[in-house]
Amino acid sequence: MPVKNRIADWQEDLTEWRRHLHAHPELRFEEHETARFVAEKLRGFGCDEVIEGVGQTGVVAVIRGRQDGSGRTIAFRADMDALPILEQTGADHASTIPGKMHACGHDGHMTMLLGACRYLAETRNFDGTVVALFQPAEEGSGGAKAMIGDGVFDRYEVDEVYAMHNWPGLTPGHFATRPGPFLASADKFEIRVTGKGGHGAMPHLAVDTNLAAAQIVTALHSIPSRDINAQNAVVISVCGMKSETFTYNVLPDAVTLIGTVRQYDVSDRETIRTRIRQIAEATALAHGAQVEMAYIEGVDPLVNAEAQADMAADAGEAVSGHVNREAPRVMGSEDFGDMLRVRPGAFVFIGNGDSADLHNPGYDFDDSIAPVGASWFATLAETRMPLA
């Protein structure tokens, strides 16, 4: 069962939809025109229900199969938001909104799920119900939790949930997944170092917050190697350092550090939080400075259920014939993990080929893989809920 011929026939339509979405990006919880476009397409396909404004700006579509003896409901999710990036692809369909760009392929994810919805609404060759979730605000603002909070899983009695993400570097149309932890958690921290500003020529009259902050940056990297079991992967990265002044001869009163913590086992979360605080306070004190710290818990690790990961891989095998069932874990994060905490399911990668990396201003989605991804969703629906 390769790519479905009916979906392959829609290559031109899929490309048109994707490039329209790419040219009109909207940031998290601002996806009003995107949602309108998606909802219009879904209604045109003849979906049984189309609901807008779910999780603020999300869209939900319901498609009932030819039979409903199984009583089973499967949900598919696609993310909708763009990123605050100035596009540099030079493509004819490049973003028309400066400083906003679909640099993570969410335009392609929406397109693939739209293609699947069109096919499933037309054929209805399944026994049960499909719920399509077009989710806002995947990029760090809790869009998955917003949709969960609006009760979509309970209202539609969803049994399982699946999602897909394109992956640069993987052969176009090939799939990759794994059971268990697949993507990492994503927490944030902010450390404000305060001291006494002064003249750069007379540091003995000041409390040098730059020096204290620099020592904190260095010291934090001891946490993964000395406070965490070596079997547990942890990444701590200080990603920004900003002082209240920026000139050649002034030592600032305050410096702010911001960073991220990634891990697959959140049982280490409290240890990491405590050690960041202890190291920051003690290091600052050694330099006569003080700190204030905030630690913000983000998404938890994305954990695929074993049975559903196998079935997702089977669907990929059926569609493309190429699946890596033991793909390497990734320290990136995905808030689809929040959905997997409330329902069993699986997350897979689909190859985007030799493209620029995700979140890169030169990135673009490979339109040739849209029928493959749409066929994967459709195949999952038909194989998980087969007609009697």
Residue pairs with C-beta under 8 A, 6 or more apart in sequence:
1 318
1 319
1 379
2 318
2 319
2 320
2 321
2 375
3 319
3 320
3 371
3 372
3 375
4 119
4 371
4 374
4 375
4 378
4 379
6 119
6 122
6 123
7 115
7 116
7 119
7 371
7 374
7 375
7 378
8 371
10 115
10 118
10 371
10 374
11 367
11 368
11 370
11 371
14 111
14 112
14 114
14 115
14 367
14 370
14 371
14 374
15 367
15 370
17 41
17 110
17 111
17 114
18 107
18 108
18 110
18 111
18 365
18 367
18 370
19 93
19 107
19 367
20 37
20 93
21 34
21 37
21 102
21 107
21 110
21 111
22 91
22 93
22 94
22 95
22 102
22 107
22 364
22 365
23 93
23 94
23 95
23 96
24 33
24 34
24 37
24 95
24 96
24 97
25 82
25 83
25 95
25 97
25 100
25 101
25 102
25 107
26 32
26 33
26 34
26 80
26 81
26 82
26 100
27 81
27 82
27 83
27 84
27 100
27 139
28 81
28 136
28 137
28 138
28 139
28 140
28 141
28 143
29 56
29 57
29 81
29 136
29 137
29 141
29 143
30 57
30 81
31 57
31 58
31 80
31 81
31 136
31 137
32 57
34 57
34 80
34 110
35 52
35 53
35 57
35 58
35 59
35 80
35 134
35 136
36 52
38 59
38 80
38 110
38 114
38 134
39 50
39 52
39 59
41 114
41 117
41 118
42 50
42 59
42 61
42 114
42 117
42 132
43 50
45 117
45 118
45 121
45 122
46 121
46 122
47 61
47 62
47 63
47 117
47 121
47 132
48 62
48 63
48 64
49 60
49 61
49 62
50 59
50 60
50 61
50 62
51 59
51 60
51 61
52 58
52 59
54 60
54 133
54 147
54 150
54 152
55 135
55 136
55 137
55 143
55 146
55 147
55 148
55 149
55 150
55 152
56 136
56 137
56 146
57 80
57 136
57 137
58 80
58 133
58 134
58 135
58 136
58 143
58 146
58 147
58 150
59 134
60 131
60 132
60 133
60 134
60 147
60 152
60 156
61 117
61 131
61 132
61 134
62 129
62 130
62 131
62 132
62 156
63 117
63 120
63 121
63 124
63 129
63 130
63 131
63 132
64 124
64 129
64 130
65 124
65 125
65 126
65 127
65 128
65 129
65 130
65 381
65 385
65 387
66 124
66 125
66 126
66 127
66 387
67 126
67 127
67 128
67 387
67 388
68 127
68 128
68 129
69 127
69 388
70 127
70 128
70 385
71 128
72 127
72 128
72 129
72 159
72 384
72 385
73 128
73 129
73 130
73 131
73 156
73 157
73 158
73 159
74 128
74 129
74 130
74 131
74 158
74 159
74 160
74 161
74 162
74 380
74 381
74 384
74 385
75 130
75 131
75 132
75 133
75 152
75 153
75 156
75 158
75 160
75 161
75 162
75 339
75 343
75 345
76 113
76 116
76 130
76 131
76 132
76 133
76 161
76 162
76 163
76 377
76 380
76 381
77 113
77 132
77 133
77 134
77 135
77 144
77 161
77 162
77 163
77 336
77 339
78 106
78 109
78 110
78 112
78 113
78 132
78 133
78 134
78 135
78 163
78 164
79 104
79 106
79 109
79 110
79 135
79 136
79 138
79 143
79 336
80 106
80 110
80 134
80 135
80 136
80 138
81 106
81 136
81 137
81 138
81 139
81 141
81 143
82 95
82 100
82 101
82 102
82 103
82 104
82 106
82 107
83 100
83 101
83 102
83 103
83 104
83 139
83 359
84 99
84 100
85 99
85 100
85 101
85 103
85 359
85 361
86 98
86 99
86 101
86 361
87 94
87 95
87 101
87 103
87 361
88 361
88 362
89 361
89 362
89 363
89 364
91 364
95 101
95 102
101 361
102 365
103 358
103 359
103 360
103 361
103 363
104 139
104 358
104 359
104 363
105 165
105 166
105 352
105 358
105 363
105 365
106 138
107 365
108 166
108 365
108 366
108 367
108 369
108 370
108 373
109 164
109 165
109 166
109 373
110 134
111 370
111 374
112 164
112 369
112 370
112 373
112 374
112 376
112 377
113 132
113 134
113 374
113 377
114 374
115 370
115 371
115 373
115 374
115 377
116 132
116 373
116 374
116 375
116 376
116 377
116 378
116 381
117 130
117 132
119 374
119 378
120 126
120 130
120 378
120 381
125 382
125 387
126 381
126 382
126 384
126 385
126 386
126 387
127 385
127 386
127 387
127 388
128 381
128 384
128 385
129 156
130 381
131 152
131 156
131 158
133 147
133 152
133 161
135 143
135 144
135 147
136 143
136 146
137 143
137 146
138 144
138 334
138 335
138 336
140 186
140 298
142 335
142 338
143 335
144 299
144 335
144 336
144 337
144 338
144 339
145 335
145 338
147 339
148 338
148 339
148 342
152 158
153 161
153 339
153 342
153 343
158 343
159 343
159 344
160 308
160 343
160 344
160 345
160 384
161 339
161 340
161 343
161 344
161 345
162 308
162 312
162 345
162 346
162 347
162 348
162 377
162 380
163 334
163 336
163 339
163 345
163 347
163 348
164 347
164 348
164 349
164 350
164 373
164 376
164 377
165 334
165 347
165 348
165 349
165 350
166 349
166 350
166 351
166 352
166 358
166 365
166 366
166 369
166 373
167 176
167 349
167 350
167 351
167 352
168 352
168 353
168 354
168 355
168 356
168 357
168 358
168 363
169 351
169 352
169 353
169 354
170 176
170 349
170 350
170 351
170 352
170 353
171 322
171 351
171 353
172 351
172 352
172 353
172 366
172 368
172 369
172 372
173 320
173 322
173 350
173 351
173 368
173 369
173 372
174 320
174 322
174 323
174 324
174 350
174 351
175 313
175 316
175 317
175 319
175 320
175 322
175 323
175 324
175 348
175 349
175 350
175 351
175 376
176 323
176 324
176 327
176 348
176 349
176 351
177 304
177 309
177 312
177 313
177 316
177 323
177 324
177 325
177 327
177 346
177 347
177 348
177 349
178 304
178 309
178 325
178 326
178 327
178 328
178 329
179 304
179 305
179 306
179 309
179 310
180 303
180 304
180 306
180 309
181 264
181 265
181 301
181 302
181 303
181 329
182 301
182 302
182 303
182 304
182 327
182 329
182 330
182 347
183 301
183 302
183 329
183 330
183 331
183 332
183 333
183 334
183 337
183 347
184 233
184 235
184 262
184 263
184 264
184 301
184 302
184 329
184 330
184 331
184 332
184 333
185 261
185 262
185 263
185 264
185 266
185 269
185 298
185 299
185 300
185 301
185 333
185 337
186 260
186 261
186 262
186 298
186 299
186 333
187 260
187 261
187 262
187 269
187 272
187 295
187 296
187 297
187 298
188 258
188 259
188 260
188 261
188 295
188 296
188 298
189 258
189 259
189 260
189 261
189 273
189 276
189 293
189 294
189 295
189 296
190 256
190 257
190 258
190 293
190 294
190 296
191 213
191 216
191 256
191 257
191 258
191 276
191 280
191 291
191 292
191 293
192 254
192 255
192 256
192 257
192 291
192 292
192 293
193 209
193 212
193 213
193 216
193 254
193 255
193 256
193 257
193 280
193 284
193 289
193 290
193 291
194 209
194 253
194 254
194 289
194 290
194 291
194 292
195 206
195 207
195 208
195 209
195 212
195 253
195 254
195 287
195 288
195 289
195 290
196 206
196 207
196 253
196 288
197 206
197 209
197 244
197 245
197 250
197 251
197 252
197 253
198 205
198 206
198 207
198 250
198 251
199 205
199 206
199 249
199 250
199 251
200 248
200 249
200 250
200 251
201 249
203 251
206 251
207 287
207 288
207 289
208 251
208 287
208 289
209 243
209 251
209 252
209 253
209 254
209 255
209 289
210 243
210 251
210 252
210 255
211 287
212 255
212 283
212 284
212 286
212 287
212 288
212 289
213 241
213 255
213 257
215 283
215 286
215 287
216 257
216 279
216 280
216 283
216 284
216 291
217 238
217 241
217 257
219 279
219 283
220 236
220 238
220 259
220 276
220 279
220 280
221 236
222 279
223 234
223 236
223 272
223 275
223 276
223 279
224 234
224 235
224 236
227 271
227 272
227 275
228 234
228 268
228 271
228 272
229 268
232 263
232 264
232 265
232 268
233 263
233 264
233 329
233 331
234 261
234 262
234 263
234 268
234 272
235 260
235 261
235 262
235 263
235 331
236 259
236 260
236 261
236 272
236 276
237 259
237 260
237 262
238 257
238 258
238 259
239 258
239 259
239 260
240 256
240 257
240 258
240 259
241 255
241 256
241 257
242 255
242 256
242 258
243 252
243 254
243 255
243 256
244 252
244 253
244 254
244 255
245 252
245 253
261 269
261 272
261 276
262 331
262 332
262 333
263 269
263 272
263 301
264 301
264 329
265 301
266 300
266 301
269 297
273 295
276 293
276 295
277 293
277 295
280 291
280 293
281 290
281 291
281 293
284 290
284 291
298 333
299 333
299 334
299 335
299 337
299 338
300 337
300 338
300 341
301 333
301 337
302 333
302 334
302 336
302 337
302 340
302 347
303 337
303 340
303 341
304 312
304 340
304 345
304 346
304 347
305 340
305 344
305 345
305 346
307 344
308 344
308 345
308 346
309 325
309 346
310 325
311 346
311 380
311 383
311 384
312 346
312 347
312 348
312 380
313 323
313 325
313 348
314 383
315 376
315 379
315 380
315 383
316 322
316 323
316 348
316 350
316 376
317 323
318 379
318 383
319 372
319 375
319 376
319 379
320 372
327 349
332 358
334 347
336 347
337 347
339 345
340 346
340 347
348 376
350 369
350 372
350 373
350 376
351 369
352 365
352 366
352 369
353 366
353 369
355 363
355 364
355 365
355 366
356 362
356 363
356 364
357 363
